[in-house]
């Protein structure tokens, strides 16, 4: 006896609705998962902010006591890291304001979002370094100390950001691998969704 395509289609739709309903419900263990993700973000912004403040102090002192390409190097460190400090401050504020939720789809979105941002940042970091090498090379060809100093600074800052974003991505990516283990403990029952804990 052949089953009607309509019955099969309705069954598939029903299963999809049940699954989406299950994942739309609250899963308590996701709160800890999200808290860890937010802790990584907060600590990362503290590291970025500390790097920025250190470079701004070093850049301010160095720019006032040197000349030529060294002065330009320190000036760019100061300029670049004033932007880094604003990014770190905003990122830290965002991470402290977000409440670690228990919604599955919001958790997936948050986890995938941070990993994508860090990968995009890594690509931008490589572009910064390439731009720094271009400025340095152009400065050498033109005999322009300012371009040489700026180029060296941008290379340094891009290299730091590439290492920073790479380490942050590594932590988040490893953490993200825990998510399937949390989800496999979800089961559907006649009265709702159940979460099984293994001890």
Buried (B, 14 or more C-beta within 10 A) or exposed (E): EEEEEEEEEEEEEEEEEEEEEBBEEEBEBBBEBBBBBBBBBBBBBBBBBEBBBEBBEBBBEBBEEBEEBBBBBBBBBBBBBEEBBEBBBEBBEEBEEBEBBBBBEEBBEBBEEBBEBBBEBBEBBBEBBEBBBEBBEEBBEEEBBBBBBBBBBBBBBBBBBBEBBBEBBEBBBEBBEBBEEBBEEBEEEEEEBEBEEEE
